[in-house]
Amino acid sequence: MENPPQQPASPPYVPPPYVPPPYAPPPAASPSRVKIWAAGAAVVSAIAGVATAVAAFSNGPSQPAAVPPPTSSAVGGQPSQSPENVPATGADGAAAVAVRWSGKVVLGLEGLDLSQVPPSKGTSLGVRPAAGRNGSSSMEVKGTVALWENTGDPTPQGCKDLLASQSRNAIVVAEGDSVCLVNEASPIALLKVTATRYKEGSYGLIEGQLTVWNLRAAR
């Protein structure tokens, strides 16, 4: 009896060689990430620019500030006046005159020295203005005087003009009268009569409100 034919032995198993997978590129950045990166780069660039400017300012030579050219508010080619150079004016447009002294006085025979501040009584007869009796009941002001009879309140310039044109050596006064006064070396003054006292003093008394201005009569 014949033996069955022998089958050839199977060759040993040999695994196939390793082949790496193909290279896959990384996924592209999304648009939102690209925007974030761009904004961050802009911020960093701005900060660097500010730092550079600060360093240049700190280390570099200081430059004088630009001074604008002077401007003129002159009208018609004339320089404008500052408030302290503008002359003061009264309601009538004339230059205002400062009050030298103002207060209540009693005018008697001794008279008042208007050149003093405040006006002082005379130490001897002959000082003007002075008060005296006139007739049986009236009082008069003696000196270089003029009665203000114009409309409106008396003014320094008005008294000056009145004394230059209508002054007298004596004038009868009554309560409520305004009298412009001046003596040789004094400034111009105004006496507003408030009361007359015929029976008081040696030759009567006149009460009033006296105002002396910084204005003198033309000599």
ZAPA-535717 format. One record per residue (C-alpha): residue in one letter; z negated, x negated, y negated. Coordinates in steps of 0.05 Angstrom, whole numbers. Layout:
SITE, resn, pz, px, py
SITE, A, Z, X, Y
...
***
This chain:
SITE, resn, pz, px, py
SITE, M, 0, 0, 0
SITE, E, 21, -27, -66
SITE, N, -26, -36, -124
SITE, P, -7, 2, -188
SITE, P, 23, -41, -242
SITE, Q, -26, -71, -292
SITE, Q, -21, -46, -365
SITE, P, -18, -101, -417
SITE, A, -83, -108, -456
SITE, S, -82, -79, -528
SITE, P, -81, -132, -583
SITE, P, -145, -138, -623
SITE, Y, -150, -94, -686
SITE, V, -136, -131, -750
SITE, P, -151, -94, -815
SITE, P, -98, -94, -869
SITE, P, -106, -143, -927
SITE, Y, -146, -117, -990
SITE, V, -102, -96, -1047
SITE, P, -139, -84, -1114
SITE, P, -123, -19, -1149
SITE, P, -76, -21, -1208
SITE, Y, -109, -36, -1279
SITE, A, -123, 26, -1318
SITE, P, -130, 16, -1395
SITE, P, -194, 42, -1429
SITE, P, -189, 111, -1459
SITE, A, -167, 112, -1531
SITE, A, -222, 124, -1584
SITE, S, -225, 194, -1608
SITE, P, -205, 209, -1681
SITE, S, -277, 225, -1700
SITE, R, -301, 156, -1678
SITE, V, -245, 123, -1717
SITE, K, -266, 159, -1780
SITE, I, -339, 139, -1771
SITE, W, -320, 66, -1763
SITE, A, -276, 68, -1825
SITE, A, -331, 100, -1867
SITE, G, -381, 48, -1843
SITE, A, -334, -8, -1862
SITE, A, -324, 22, -1932
SITE, V, -399, 26, -1944
SITE, V, -409, -46, -1922
SITE, S, -353, -68, -1968
SITE, A, -383, -30, -2028
SITE, I, -452, -60, -2016
SITE, A, -421, -129, -2014
SITE, G, -385, -116, -2079
SITE, V, -449, -94, -2115
SITE, A, -487, -155, -2089
SITE, T, -431, -200, -2115
SITE, A, -433, -167, -2184
SITE, V, -508, -173, -2189
SITE, A, -506, -246, -2170
SITE, A, -452, -260, -2221
SITE, F, -491, -224, -2276
SITE, S, -556, -261, -2259
SITE, N, -525, -331, -2255
SITE, G, -469, -327, -2306
SITE, P, -478, -338, -2382
SITE, S, -498, -276, -2420
SITE, Q, -446, -246, -2466
SITE, P, -465, -218, -2535
SITE, A, -459, -143, -2540
SITE, A, -399, -119, -2578
SITE, V, -417, -97, -2648
SITE, P, -373, -41, -2675
SITE, P, -343, -54, -2744
SITE, P, -382, -23, -2802
SITE, T, -359, 45, -2824
SITE, S, -361, 72, -2894
SITE, S, -375, 143, -2914
SITE, A, -350, 130, -2984
SITE, V, -311, 185, -3017
SITE, G, -256, 166, -3064
SITE, G, -266, 92, -3054
SITE, Q, -338, 93, -3080
SITE, P, -395, 70, -3035
SITE, S, -442, 125, -3013
SITE, Q, -513, 123, -3038
SITE, S, -572, 121, -2991
SITE, P, -626, 174, -3003
SITE, E, -672, 124, -3036
SITE, N, -617, 105, -3086
SITE, V, -598, 176, -3104
SITE, P, -630, 194, -3171
SITE, A, -675, 255, -3169
SITE, T, -649, 314, -3209
SITE, G, -681, 376, -3235
SITE, A, -656, 448, -3229
SITE, D, -611, 438, -3290
SITE, G, -579, 375, -3261
SITE, A, -615, 328, -3308
SITE, A, -654, 268, -3282
SITE, A, -724, 289, -3260
SITE, V, -782, 259, -3299
SITE, A, -847, 243, -3263
SITE, V, -913, 271, -3287
SITE, R, -958, 216, -3314
SITE, W, -1021, 259, -3318
SITE, S, -1039, 333, -3316
SITE, G, -1105, 369, -3326
SITE, K, -1149, 413, -3370
SITE, V, -1169, 387, -3439
SITE, V, -1210, 409, -3499
SITE, L, -1177, 388, -3563
SITE, G, -1223, 376, -3623
SITE, L, -1227, 340, -3689
SITE, E, -1229, 272, -3654
SITE, G, -1160, 282, -3624
SITE, L, -1132, 254, -3558
SITE, D, -1100, 187, -3543
SITE, L, -1040, 207, -3500
SITE, S, -1024, 135, -3482
SITE, Q, -1086, 130, -3438
SITE, V, -1091, 156, -3366
SITE, P, -1126, 203, -3369
SITE, P, -1119, 218, -3443
SITE, S, -1183, 198, -3479
SITE, K, -1218, 225, -3541
SITE, G, -1209, 185, -3604
SITE, T, -1267, 144, -3629
SITE, S, -1250, 157, -3702
SITE, L, -1214, 208, -3744
SITE, G, -1139, 204, -3749
SITE, V, -1123, 203, -3675
SITE, R, -1069, 254, -3660
SITE, P, -1060, 306, -3632
SITE, A, -1123, 339, -3658
SITE, A, -1150, 409, -3670
SITE, G, -1169, 440, -3737
SITE, R, -1183, 507, -3769
SITE, N, -1130, 543, -3809
SITE, G, -1149, 601, -3854
SITE, S, -1206, 647, -3835
SITE, S, -1194, 653, -3761
SITE, S, -1134, 613, -3737
SITE, M, -1131, 545, -3703
SITE, E, -1077, 492, -3710
SITE, V, -1055, 430, -3673
SITE, K, -1046, 369, -3718
SITE, G, -1000, 310, -3704
SITE, T, -926, 305, -3686
SITE, V, -919, 373, -3655
SITE, A, -867, 427, -3641
SITE, L, -876, 498, -3616
SITE, W, -836, 515, -3554
SITE, E, -800, 580, -3568
SITE, N, -740, 573, -3521
SITE, T, -730, 617, -3461
SITE, G, -752, 587, -3395
SITE, D, -807, 537, -3379
SITE, P, -814, 475, -3423
SITE, T, -781, 413, -3395
SITE, P, -792, 339, -3412
SITE, Q, -722, 331, -3441
SITE, G, -728, 398, -3477
SITE, C, -793, 375, -3511
SITE, K, -761, 308, -3529
SITE, D, -702, 343, -3562
SITE, L, -747, 393, -3597
SITE, L, -793, 339, -3625
SITE, A, -733, 300, -3650
SITE, S, -705, 360, -3688
SITE, Q, -762, 407, -3705
SITE, S, -828, 368, -3705
SITE, R, -882, 383, -3756
SITE, N, -948, 353, -3778
SITE, A, -988, 415, -3758
SITE, I, -974, 482, -3726
SITE, V, -1016, 545, -3718
SITE, V, -1026, 564, -3645
SITE, A, -1054, 622, -3605
SITE, E, -1072, 634, -3533
SITE, G, -1009, 630, -3489
SITE, D, -970, 583, -3535
SITE, S, -936, 519, -3510
SITE, V, -935, 460, -3557
SITE, C, -896, 395, -3548
SITE, L, -936, 334, -3569
SITE, V, -925, 260, -3582
SITE, N, -956, 204, -3622
SITE, E, -929, 136, -3642
SITE, A, -937, 98, -3576
SITE, S, -949, 155, -3527
SITE, P, -904, 189, -3477
SITE, I, -885, 261, -3490
SITE, A, -934, 315, -3470
SITE, L, -941, 390, -3468
SITE, L, -1003, 431, -3484
SITE, K, -1007, 503, -3458
SITE, V, -1061, 536, -3500
SITE, T, -1110, 577, -3458
SITE, A, -1163, 591, -3512
SITE, T, -1179, 579, -3585
SITE, R, -1251, 572, -3610
SITE, Y, -1252, 577, -3685
SITE, K, -1328, 578, -3692
SITE, E, -1344, 520, -3645
SITE, G, -1347, 446, -3661
SITE, S, -1339, 414, -3728
SITE, Y, -1271, 443, -3742
SITE, G, -1260, 489, -3682
SITE, L, -1235, 474, -3611
SITE, I, -1172, 487, -3571
SITE, E, -1172, 492, -3496
SITE, G, -1110, 482, -3455
SITE, Q, -1072, 452, -3397
SITE, L, -1042, 385, -3415
SITE, T, -984, 352, -3380
SITE, V, -961, 282, -3398
SITE, W, -893, 258, -3374
SITE, N, -864, 189, -3363
SITE, L, -816, 199, -3420
SITE, R, -819, 172, -3490
SITE, A, -786, 193, -3555
SITE, A, -728, 151, -3580
SITE, R, -752, 101, -3632
***
